[in-house]
Amino acid sequence: TELMYTTGEEVEVRNYKRLTPISVLDHALESLDNLRPGDCVVCFSKNDIYSVSRQIEIRGLESAVIYGSLPPGTKLAQAKKFNDPNDPCKILVATDAIGMGLNLSIRRIIFYSLTKPSINEKGEREIEPITTSQALQIAGRAGRYSTQFKEGEVTTMNREDLSLLKEILNRPVDPVREAGLHPTAEQIEMFAYHLPDTTLSNLIDIFVDFSQVDGQYFVCNMDDFKFSAELIQHIPLSLRVRYVFCTAPINKKQPFVCSSLLQFARQYSRNEPLTFAWLRRYIKWPLLPPKNIKDLMDLEAVHDVLDLYLWLSYRFMDMFPDASLVRHLQKELDGIVQDGVHNITKLIKISETHKLLNLESLSAGSQSRLSETLKSQARRTRSTKRESKAAEPPSCSAGDRSLASRLVQQGLLTADMLKQLEKEWLTQQTEHGKERTESGTYSKGTRRKKKEPDSD
């Protein structure tokens, strides 16, 4: 309320009471054999989602699946399937995504665990118990008003978690006392005017160090912004355009989404509109239905890339001109993903058989390695610029090749992406070589490096 007053807004506070009772049970589920129609098992990782779904299928039951990275249409389709009294699917396996705008007919919420992985301010992965507000939001999905269940029940999978759940639910909810502030493009441009040779990522660090806010505000965590800034640092863009690209909502855990932001920025810098035909070629449309869990995760990543295109189309209409066509394409892709999720237990079974069940797309360690790789690339680029105006391609040492192999192995690069990068690098160096030859910019004593046939 105080924050709203500082903006000159009129504030009206309304309090609502829950219309149906909800109770925490005195016994845990302990076994999936004890599941009943209307149950929802809440997990906080894809590992658990796939494991529980598979175990339910082994017991001859059918389950719907909802988690955060699924397209909206797929989530709604799974919710409709679970809610349909005539559908044999009576069990739901979900993450905390069910607490965000889905109307579900749930009798009992079962917490498979009470810990949720998160990334702290230092970028480290942590496993901590869920907060009271999270627990209340999820537990409150049981026995909702206007569903077939007039009362809601909440429990845990494991007996030892039950007392902790009761303790969490009985804690007072921490009041919101502060709001986050994010530096605006105008503020960053002002800093850039006084520090013209500073990268955007470093400008952000300087801005945050100099920022002073009162007790009602804090400066937002800028790690995601800096990640994107370092990703596209070598691409020639105006500061305002670079800022917009860095605020684009991308999932750092999805290598294809990250590389797509890079590719979109590269196309923009060349003043080449990202047309519908170009995008179809880029994502290799048409796409096949998933044959295993990895294929399903790849399709989810493509859906995120189409989301990224649409987000940028609102900011750069001329360069991203085919938003309506992309929306139709996204709906088609949503249908393909829906078919995959409908048969998810089969995909899990196939993935287990072929040992392809990479349940998390990227570990926190892999994210850190990717970030360090980008930083080292930026340092090498700056160092090269200082040493000479004529940029020469890096030598293809065995260490470089092993790095490429490691990135492919970790899922940060695909073989196709690596080939494309090699092709673009060679093309770019050829063009630069021609420009330098024509303009005669080679400085005295600068030695041209002979390009080897297998150079990276």
N, C-alpha and C positions, 0 to 999 in steps of 0.2 A: 504493500500500500504506500509506504514512504517513497519507494522508487518511482511509483506512478505519479505521485505528487510533484516530484522534481521535474517531470516532463510536462506538467501542466494538464494531465489527464484527470477526468472525473472517475472516481472509483466507487463501485458498488460491490460489496462482498455478499455472496449468497452461500448459505450452508445447506447441504443436502444430507438426508439420512438414508441409509440402506433400507430397501423395502422388504427384503427377505432375510431371514436369520442365517447365520453361518457359524459353524462350530469346529473346533480343533479336536480331532478324535484322540482317544487315549491309547490307541494301538496303531502300530505301523503296519504297512502292507506286508513287508518282509519277503514276499514272493510274488512274481507275476502270475502265478496260478490263482491268486486271490483277486484278480481284476474283475470288475463288474461293468455292465453297460453304463455309459456315461462317465467313465473314468478318464482323466487326463494325466498322463505322466509327464512331468516338467523336467527337462534336462537343460544343462547349461553348456553343452559342447556337442558338436556333430558326432564325435566318437560315441557318446551315450545315445544320441538319437538313433544312429544306425544299429547299435547293439540292441537296444530295447525293441526297436521295430522288428529286428530279426528274431528275437526271442519270442515276441508275441505271435509272429507268423508260425514259428515252430509249434506253438500251442494250438494251432488251428484257428486263431482269431485274426480278424482283419483290423488294421489300424490306419487312421489318417495321420499325415505328417505335416507339421508347420514349423518352419524356422526362418530366421531373418533374411537370408540371402535369396529366398525364393521370390520370383516375380509376384506382384500383387494379385494378378489373375489366378495364379496357381494356389496362393493362400486362400483366396475366396472359394475356389473350387473344392479344396480339401475341407474347408469349414462347412460348405454346403453338404458335402458327402457325409461328414460326421453328424450334422444336425438332422439329416433326413431320417425320419423314423422308419421308413421302408427300406433303407439301405442296410446291408448286413454289417457295415463298419460301425462299431459301437465304442471303439477305443481311440483316443487321441494321444499322439506323442508329439510334444512341442517344446520349443524354447520359450523364453519370456516374451517372444514376439506376439503371443496370444493376448498380452495385456495392452495391445495398441490397436484399438478400433475394430476388433472382430467380435461379432455377436455369436457366442457359442453356447450350446446347450450341455453344460457340464454339471454332473452331480457331485463329483469328488475330485479335488486337486491332490496329486501325489507328487511331492518333491523327491525326485530321484537322488538329488544331493542338495546341499545348502551352500555350496561354494561355487563361485563364478570367477573364471579367469579375467584379468584386466591388465591394462598397461599403466604403470605409474608415471609420475612426472619425469622420472629419469629414463623412461622408455623401457623399463624392465617389466617382465611378465610376473604378475602376482596372482595367487589364488587366495581369495578372501571370502568370508561368509557374506551372503547377500544382505543388503540393508533392510531396515524395517519398511521403508517405503516400497522397495522392490517386492518384498514378501507380501505386503498387504495388497499391492496391485495385482499380483499373480493369484494369490489365494482368493481374492474377491471375484474371480471369474466363475467360481462355483456357485450354483443355485441362483443365477441371475433372475431378476424379475422379468416376467413374460416368457420364460422358458418352461419346459415341461417339469423341471425340478423346482419345487417350492422352498427347499432348504439346501444349503451348501455345506459340504464337509471338506476338511483339509487334514492331510496327514503326510507322513514321510515314507520313503521306501525302507529305510533302515531304522531299527528300533533306537539306536544310539543318537539319531538325529532329532528325535521327537521332542526331547526336552529343550534342545537348542532352538527349534522352530517356535515353541511356545514362548521362549524368552525373547526371541527376535520380534514376534508379533505383539508382545506386551510392552515393548519399549516405546517411549514417545517418539513421534516423527520429528526429526531435526528440522527446525524452521528455516526457510530460505531467507537469509539476511544479506546476501550479496548478489550482484549481477556481474557477468563477465563483459569486458569491453575488448573489442578487436580493432586494431589500428585500421584507419580508412586509407583508401588509395591516395587521397589528398595529403594526408599526414606523411605517408611514405615518400611521396613525390617531393615534399618539402625537405626531408632528410636527404634524398638523393641529389637535390640541387646543391647542397653543401658538401656532399660526399659522392661526386660523380663516378668515381671508379670502383665503388663498393657494390658487391653483389646483393641481390635482393634478400637472400638468406641472412647475410651479415647486417644489412640495414634493419631487418626485423630484430636481430639480437641487440643492436645498438638502441633501437627504439624502446624495447622492453626494459633495458638497463636504465634508460633515462626517465621512463614513465613513473609518474607519481599519482596514485589514486587514493581517494579517501576510503573510509571504512565500509561504505556501501558498495564498493566496486572492487574488482580484481581484473588483472590482465589475463585474457584467455590463453590457454596452452597453445603455442604456435608450432608445435612439432609437425603436424600434418601439413601446414602451410609451407614450412621450411623444407619438408621432404619433397613436395612438388616443385618448389623453387630450385632446389639442387638438381632435380630430375631434368628440368628444361633450361638450366642456366646457360648452356652453350648455344642455345637457339636465339638468333637475333630477333628480339621483340621489343616494342616500346614498353616502358615501365608500367603504364596503365593496363595494357593488354596482358603483360606477364602477371600482374597482380590478379586479374580476373581468372586466368588459367589456374593460378595457385589456390584460389578459393573454391575451385570446382570440387564437389564431394566425390572423392574416389576411395576405394577400399585398398589400402596398402598391401593387404594380404593377397590381392589378385594381381599376379605379374602381367597378365594380358591387359588389364585395365590400366595399369601404370604405363605400359608401353604404348597404349592407345592415346593416353594424354600426351605423351611425347610425340607420337606421330601426328596427332591433330595440331599440336603447336608448330611442328615442322611444316605442315601443309599451309597453315596460316601465315607463317613467316615468308613463304614463297608466293604469297598472294594467290594461292590456288584454292578455289572454293571446294569444300568437301561435299560433293554431290552424292545423290542417292546411289548412282551407278558406282562411284568410287567406293562408297561405304560397303556396298554388297561385295565388291571384289576383296576389300580389306578383311571382312569377317568370313570370307569364303562361303557366301550364301549360294545355294541352299544348304542347310545344315541337316545332318542325319539324326534320327532319334538316338538317345544315349544307349550304349551297350553295357556300361558299367558306371559305377559311382563317379569315377574320374571324368567320364564324358558328361555326366550330369552337372558336375561342378564347372566344367568348361562352358557349358551352355548358360549357366547362371552368370558367368563372367562376361559372356557376349551380351547378355541382357543388360548388365551394368554398363557396358560400353555404349549401347544404344541410349541408355539413360544419360550418360555423359554427353553424347551428341545433342540430345534434346535440351539439356541444361545450357550448353554453350549456344544453342540456336536462339535462345531467348536473349542472349547478350550480343551475339554477332550474327544477325539475321542474314547478312549478305554472304558471309563465308560458310554458314551452315544453313543452306536455303531450303532443304527438303524435309523439314520437321514432320509434316503431315504424312509423307510416305514412310518415314522412319517409324512413326507411331503404328502404322498398319503392319510394318515388318515386325515390330516388337510384339504385336498381338499374335502373329503367326508363331513367333518363337515361344511365346507364353504357352501356346497350345502344345508345342513339342515338349516343353519342360513338364507340363501337366501330365502328359502321357508317361514320361519318365518317372515322375513322383508316384503316379498311380501304380506303377510296377516296381516301386523302390526296393521291396524285399527281394525281388528277382535280381535287380542290379547289385544289391549287397551280396547276394549269394555268389554271383559271377565274379565280383571283385574279390571276395574272400578266396575263391578257387584259384584265381590267377594272381593273388597277392598284390592287387592293385588298390587296395582300400587305404588310400592316403587321406585320412579323415580330416585333417586340418590342412588348408591350402598352403599356409606358410607359418612356421613357428616364429615366436618372437625373436629367436636367435637369427633366423634367416632374414627377417625384416631388418635387424641391426646390421647384418652383413651387407645387405643391399644398400642401406644408407651409407655405410662406410665406403663401399665401392664407389658410390656416386660422389662422395666427398673427395676421395683420392683422385677420381677423374677430374674433378674441378680444380684440385690443387695442381695436377699435372698440366692442365690447360693453362692456368695462370702462369705457371713457371715457364712454360714454353713461350708464351707471349712476351714475357720479360726478357728472355734470352735472345730472341730473334723475332723480326717481323715476319719472316718466312716460316710458316708452320710446316713441319715435316711429319710424316706418319710415324707412329711409334714402331720400334722394331718388334718383330714377331718372335719373342723369346719363348723358351719352353714354359717359363712361368706364366706368360700371358695365355698360352694355350691351355694350361692347366686351370687357370682362372675361368676361362670360357667353359671348360668342361664342368667345373664345379657349379657354375651358374646354371648350366643346362640341367645338371643332376639335381640341384636344389629346386628346380621349377621356376627360377627367376628368368630364364630364357628358354625358348623352345628352339629346336634345330632350325625351323623355318625362320624364326626371328633372327637367329645368328647369321644365317645366309643373307638375309635382307640387309642386316647391318653391315656385313662385309661388302656387299654390292654397293650400298649407298656410300660407304667410306671411300671405296676405290673411285666411284664416279665423282665424288666431291673433290678428292685429291687431284684427279685428272683436270677438272674444271679450274681449280686453284692454280695448277701448274701452267695451264694455258694463259690465265690472267697475269701471272707473274712474268711469264715469258714475253707477253705482248707489252706490258707496261714497264718492263725492265727494272723491277723493284728489288732484284736480288742484290743485297748489300755486298760490299767488297769483302772477300774472304769467306763468304758463306758458301759452303760446299753442298751441292745437291746430292741427295741420297739416291742411290740406284734402287729402283723398285724391283723387288724379287717377285717371281711368278706366284708364289704361295703366300704373299704378304697378307696379314690381317688388316 
